Amino acid sequence: MGSAVTALNRYTKTIVEFKYKRRNIAKSLMMERQLMEQQLMEQDRMWDTYRTAEANGHKPATGTTAGGPGAQGEAYC
């Protein structure tokens, strides 16, 4: 009789552990998916800005400053 109780306890413990692990894996996968979706939305927004600027005849910024002090050898006053 004691071995039956021990077997049932081990079985219950195993089931509880699997449910806990499954829940944690599902949470981590959901968070990873949300992060990927957020990154894709950000990339889409950047490309939309780039395409809109090109369509309007503007050259998108490249991170350099054009026409700043000393751009053509002129002194900044």
DSSP file (Angstrom, degrees, kcal/mol; ACC not computed):
  #  RESIDUE AA STRUCTURE BP1 BP2  ACC     N-H-->O    O-->H-N    N-H-->O    O-->H-N    TCO  KAPPA ALPHA  PHI   PSI    X-CA   Y-CA   Z-CA
    1    1 A M     >        0   0    0      0, 0.0     4,-1.7     0, 0.0     3,-0.2   0.000 360.0 360.0 360.0 -39.6    0.0    0.0    0.0
    2    2 A G  H  >  +     0   0    0      1,-0.2     4,-2.1     2,-0.2     5,-0.1   0.854 360.0  54.2 -64.4 -34.8    2.8    2.4    0.8
    3    3 A S  H  > S+     0   0    0      1,-0.2     4,-2.5     2,-0.2    -1,-0.2   0.842 104.9  54.6 -69.9 -31.1    4.4    1.8   -2.6
    4    4 A A  H  > S+     0   0    0      2,-0.2     4,-2.3     1,-0.2    -1,-0.2   0.902 109.0  47.6 -66.5 -40.8    1.2    2.8   -4.3
    5    5 A V  H  X S+     0   0    0     -4,-1.7     4,-2.5     2,-0.2    -2,-0.2   0.912 112.3  49.7 -66.1 -42.1    1.1    6.1   -2.4
    6    6 A T  H  X S+     0   0    0     -4,-2.1     4,-2.4     2,-0.2    -2,-0.2   0.915 111.3  49.0 -62.4 -43.6    4.7    6.8   -3.3
    7    7 A A  H  X S+     0   0    0     -4,-2.5     4,-2.4     1,-0.2    -1,-0.2   0.908 111.8  48.9 -63.1 -42.1    4.1    6.0   -6.9
    8    8 A L  H  X S+     0   0    0     -4,-2.3     4,-2.7     2,-0.2    -2,-0.2   0.904 110.8  50.4 -65.0 -41.3    1.0    8.3   -7.0
    9    9 A N  H  X S+     0   0    0     -4,-2.5     4,-2.6     2,-0.2    -2,-0.2   0.913 111.7  47.5 -63.1 -42.9    3.0   11.1   -5.3
   10   10 A R  H  X S+     0   0    0     -4,-2.4     4,-2.6     2,-0.2    -2,-0.2   0.918 112.3  49.9 -64.4 -42.0    5.8   10.8   -7.8
   11   11 A Y  H  X S+     0   0    0     -4,-2.4     4,-2.4     2,-0.2    -2,-0.2   0.937 112.3  47.1 -61.2 -46.7    3.3   10.8  -10.7
   12   12 A T  H  X S+     0   0    0     -4,-2.7     4,-2.5     1,-0.2    -2,-0.2   0.913 112.0  50.4 -61.7 -43.4    1.6   13.9   -9.3
   13   13 A K  H  X S+     0   0    0     -4,-2.6     4,-2.4     1,-0.2    -1,-0.2   0.911 110.6  49.7 -61.6 -42.7    4.9   15.7   -8.8
   14   14 A T  H  X S+     0   0    0     -4,-2.6     4,-2.5     2,-0.2    -2,-0.2   0.917 110.9  49.1 -62.8 -44.5    6.0   14.9  -12.4
   15   15 A I  H  X S+     0   0    0     -4,-2.4     4,-2.3     1,-0.2    -2,-0.2   0.923 111.8  48.8 -62.1 -44.8    2.7   16.2  -13.8
   16   16 A V  H  X S+     0   0    0     -4,-2.5     4,-2.2     1,-0.2    -1,-0.2   0.912 111.7  49.7 -62.5 -42.9    3.0   19.4  -11.8
   17   17 A E  H  X S+     0   0    0     -4,-2.4     4,-2.6     1,-0.2     5,-0.2   0.915 110.5  49.6 -62.7 -43.8    6.6   19.9  -12.9
   18   18 A F  H  X S+     0   0    0     -4,-2.5     4,-2.7     1,-0.2    -1,-0.2   0.904 110.5  50.0 -63.2 -41.0    5.7   19.4  -16.6
   19   19 A K  H  X S+     0   0    0     -4,-2.3     4,-2.3     2,-0.2    -1,-0.2   0.911 111.8  48.7 -62.8 -41.2    2.8   21.8  -16.4
   20   20 A Y  H  X S+     0   0    0     -4,-2.2     4,-2.2     2,-0.2    -2,-0.2   0.930 113.5  45.7 -64.0 -46.1    5.2   24.4  -14.8
   21   21 A K  H  X S+     0   0    0     -4,-2.6     4,-2.5     1,-0.2     5,-0.2   0.904 112.2  51.7 -64.1 -41.0    7.8   23.9  -17.4
   22   22 A R  H  X S+     0   0    0     -4,-2.7     4,-2.6    -5,-0.2    -1,-0.2   0.915 109.7  49.7 -62.4 -42.5    5.3   24.1  -20.2
   23   23 A R  H  X S+     0   0    0     -4,-2.3     4,-2.3     1,-0.2    -1,-0.2   0.914 111.7  48.3 -63.1 -42.8    3.9   27.3  -18.9
   24   24 A N  H  X S+     0   0    0     -4,-2.2     4,-2.4     2,-0.2    -2,-0.2   0.899 112.0  48.8 -65.0 -40.6    7.3   28.9  -18.6
   25   25 A I  H  X S+     0   0    0     -4,-2.5     4,-2.4     2,-0.2     5,-0.2   0.919 110.9  50.6 -64.8 -43.0    8.2   27.8  -22.2
   26   26 A A  H  X S+     0   0    0     -4,-2.6     4,-2.2     1,-0.2    -2,-0.2   0.904 111.0  49.3 -62.0 -41.0    5.0   29.2  -23.5
   27   27 A K  H  X S+     0   0    0     -4,-2.3     4,-2.5     2,-0.2    -2,-0.2   0.930 111.4  48.0 -63.5 -45.2    5.6   32.5  -21.8
   28   28 A S  H  X S+     0   0    0     -4,-2.4     4,-2.2     1,-0.2    -2,-0.2   0.890 112.4  49.2 -65.8 -37.9    9.1   32.8  -23.1
   29   29 A L  H  X S+     0   0    0     -4,-2.4     4,-2.4     2,-0.2    -1,-0.2   0.891 111.0  50.1 -66.2 -38.9    8.0   31.9  -26.7
   30   30 A M  H  X S+     0   0    0     -4,-2.2     4,-2.4     2,-0.2    -2,-0.2   0.914 111.6  47.8 -65.2 -42.6    5.2   34.5  -26.4
   31   31 A M  H  X S+     0   0    0     -4,-2.5     4,-2.1     2,-0.2    -2,-0.2   0.897 111.9  50.1 -65.3 -39.4    7.7   37.2  -25.2
   32   32 A E  H  X S+     0   0    0     -4,-2.2     4,-2.3     2,-0.2    -2,-0.2   0.909 110.8  49.5 -64.4 -42.1   10.1   36.3  -28.0
   33   33 A R  H  X S+     0   0    0     -4,-2.4     4,-2.5     1,-0.2    -2,-0.2   0.910 110.6  49.9 -63.6 -42.2    7.3   36.5  -30.6
   34   34 A Q  H  X S+     0   0    0     -4,-2.4     4,-2.2     2,-0.2    -1,-0.2   0.892 110.4  50.6 -64.0 -39.2    6.2   39.9  -29.3
   35   35 A L  H  X S+     0   0    0     -4,-2.1     4,-2.2     2,-0.2    -2,-0.2   0.918 111.0  48.2 -64.2 -43.6    9.8   41.2  -29.4
   36   36 A M  H  X S+     0   0    0     -4,-2.3     4,-2.4     2,-0.2    -2,-0.2   0.907 111.4  50.2 -63.8 -41.4   10.2   40.0  -33.0
   37   37 A E  H  X S+     0   0    0     -4,-2.5     4,-2.4     1,-0.2    -1,-0.2   0.902 110.3  50.5 -63.4 -40.3    6.9   41.7  -34.0
   38   38 A Q  H  X S+     0   0    0     -4,-2.2     4,-2.0     2,-0.2    -2,-0.2   0.905 110.7  48.7 -64.2 -41.5    8.0   44.9  -32.4
   39   39 A Q  H  X S+     0   0    0     -4,-2.2     4,-2.3     2,-0.2    -2,-0.2   0.895 111.3  50.2 -66.1 -39.5   11.3   44.9  -34.3
   40   40 A L  H  X S+     0   0    0     -4,-2.4     4,-2.6     2,-0.2    -2,-0.2   0.901 109.5  50.8 -65.4 -40.1    9.5   44.2  -37.6
   41   41 A M  H  X S+     0   0    0     -4,-2.4     4,-2.3     2,-0.2    -1,-0.2   0.897 110.2  50.3 -63.7 -38.8    7.1   47.0  -37.0
   42   42 A E  H  X S+     0   0    0     -4,-2.0     4,-2.1     2,-0.2    -2,-0.2   0.909 111.1  48.2 -65.7 -41.8   10.1   49.3  -36.3
   43   43 A Q  H  X S+     0   0    0     -4,-2.3     4,-2.5     2,-0.2    -2,-0.2   0.911 110.9  51.0 -64.9 -41.4   11.8   48.3  -39.4
   44   44 A D  H  X S+     0   0    0     -4,-2.6     4,-2.6     1,-0.2    -2,-0.2   0.905 109.2  51.3 -61.2 -41.2    8.6   48.8  -41.5
   45   45 A R  H  X S+     0   0    0     -4,-2.3     4,-2.1     2,-0.2    -1,-0.2   0.900 110.0  49.5 -62.9 -40.6    8.3   52.3  -40.0
   46   46 A M  H  X S+     0   0    0     -4,-2.1     4,-2.2     2,-0.2    -2,-0.2   0.922 112.2  47.1 -65.2 -43.6   11.8   53.1  -41.0
   47   47 A W  H  X S+     0   0    0     -4,-2.5     4,-3.1     1,-0.2     5,-0.2   0.893 109.7  53.7 -66.0 -38.6   11.4   51.8  -44.5
   48   48 A D  H  X S+     0   0    0     -4,-2.6     4,-2.5     2,-0.2    -1,-0.2   0.911 109.5  48.7 -60.9 -41.5    8.1   53.8  -44.8
   49   49 A T  H  X S+     0   0    0     -4,-2.1     4,-2.2     2,-0.2    -2,-0.2   0.916 112.7  48.4 -62.3 -43.6    9.9   57.0  -43.8
   50   50 A Y  H  X S+     0   0    0     -4,-2.2     4,-2.2     2,-0.2    -2,-0.2   0.933 113.5  45.8 -63.3 -47.3   12.6   56.3  -46.3
   51   51 A R  H  X S+     0   0    0     -4,-3.1     4,-2.5     1,-0.2    -2,-0.2   0.895 112.1  51.6 -65.2 -39.4   10.2   55.6  -49.2
   52   52 A T  H  X S+     0   0    0     -4,-2.5     4,-1.6    -5,-0.2    -1,-0.2   0.909 110.0  49.4 -63.4 -42.1    8.1   58.6  -48.3
   53   53 A A  H  <>S+     0   0    0     -4,-2.2     5,-2.7     1,-0.2     4,-0.2   0.910 112.5  47.2 -64.7 -42.2   11.2   60.8  -48.4
   54   54 A E  H ><5S+     0   0    0     -4,-2.2     3,-1.3     1,-0.2    -2,-0.2   0.903 110.0  53.1 -65.5 -39.8   12.3   59.4  -51.7
   55   55 A A  H 3<5S+     0   0    0     -4,-2.5    -1,-0.2     1,-0.3    -2,-0.2   0.822 108.4  50.6 -65.4 -30.6    8.8   59.9  -53.2
   56   56 A N  T 3<5S-     0   0    0     -4,-1.6    -1,-0.3    -5,-0.2    -2,-0.2   0.403 121.7-106.8 -87.6   2.1    8.8   63.5  -52.1
   57   57 A G  T < 5S+     0   0    0     -3,-1.3     2,-0.3     1,-0.3    -3,-0.2   0.604  77.2 131.2  85.9  10.8   12.1   64.1  -53.8
   58   58 A H      < -     0   0    0     -5,-2.7    -1,-0.3    -6,-0.2    -2,-0.1  -0.748  57.6-128.5 -98.1 145.0   14.1   64.4  -50.5
   59   59 A K        -     0   0    0     -2,-0.3     3,-0.1    -3,-0.1    -5,-0.0  -0.822  33.2-119.1 -89.2 123.1   17.3   62.5  -49.9
   60   60 A P        -     0   0    0      0, 0.0   -10,-0.0     0, 0.0     2,-0.0  -0.245  35.4 -94.5 -61.3 149.7   17.0   60.6  -46.6
   61   61 A A        -     0   0    0      1,-0.1     4,-0.1     2,-0.1   -11,-0.0  -0.356  29.7-165.8 -65.0 141.1   19.5   61.6  -43.9
   62   62 A T        -     0   0    0      2,-0.4    -1,-0.1    -3,-0.1     3,-0.1   0.378  52.7 -97.0-108.5   1.6   22.6   59.4  -43.7
   63   63 A G  S    S+     0   0    0      1,-0.4     2,-0.3     0, 0.0    -2,-0.1   0.300  93.8 105.8 100.2  -8.7   23.7   60.5  -40.3
   64   64 A T  S    S-     0   0    0      0, 0.0     2,-0.6     0, 0.0    -1,-0.4  -0.753  70.1-123.1-101.3 152.6   26.2   63.1  -41.6
   65   65 A T        -     0   0    0     -2,-0.3     3,-0.4    -3,-0.1     2,-0.4  -0.843  23.0-161.1 -98.4 122.8   25.6   66.8  -41.4
   66   66 A A  S    S+     0   0    0     -2,-0.6     5,-0.0     1,-0.2     0, 0.0  -0.840  73.5  18.7-100.6 138.0   25.8   68.6  -44.7
   67   67 A G  S    S+     0   0    0     -2,-0.4    -1,-0.2     1,-0.2     3,-0.1   0.624  88.9 138.7  82.6  13.2   26.3   72.3  -44.8
   68   68 A G    >   -     0   0    0     -3,-0.4     3,-1.9     1,-0.2     4,-0.2  -0.100  68.1 -48.5 -77.1-175.9   27.6   72.6  -41.3
   69   69 A P  T 3  S+     0   0    0      0, 0.0    -1,-0.2     0, 0.0     6,-0.1  -0.327 131.0  10.7 -57.9 129.4   30.5   74.8  -40.2
   70   70 A G  T >  S+     0   0    0      4,-0.7     3,-0.6    -3,-0.1     5,-0.1   0.660  83.2 135.7  77.8  16.4   33.5   74.3  -42.6
   71   71 A A  T <  S+     0   0    0     -3,-1.9    -3,-0.1     1,-0.2    -1,-0.0   0.892  87.9  15.5 -64.6 -39.0   31.5   72.3  -45.1
   72   72 A Q  T 3  S-     0   0    0     -4,-0.2    -1,-0.2     2,-0.1     3,-0.1  -0.065 125.1 -83.6-124.7  32.4   32.9   74.3  -48.0
   73   73 A G  S <  S+     0   0    0     -3,-0.6     2,-0.2     1,-0.3    -2,-0.1   0.535  85.7 140.5  82.0   6.6   35.9   75.9  -46.3
   74   74 A E        -     0   0    0      1,-0.1    -4,-0.7     0, 0.0    -1,-0.3  -0.565  53.4-117.5 -84.2 147.6   33.8   78.8  -45.0
   75   75 A A        -     0   0    0     -2,-0.2     2,-0.5    -6,-0.1    -1,-0.1  -0.570  23.3-122.8 -81.2 145.9   34.5   80.0  -41.5
   76   76 A Y              0   0    0     -2,-0.2    -1,-0.0     1,-0.1    -8,-0.0  -0.790 360.0 360.0 -90.4 125.6   31.7   79.8  -38.9
   77   77 A C              0   0    0     -2,-0.5    -1,-0.1     0, 0.0    -2,-0.0   0.413 360.0 360.0-107.3 360.0   30.8   83.2  -37.5
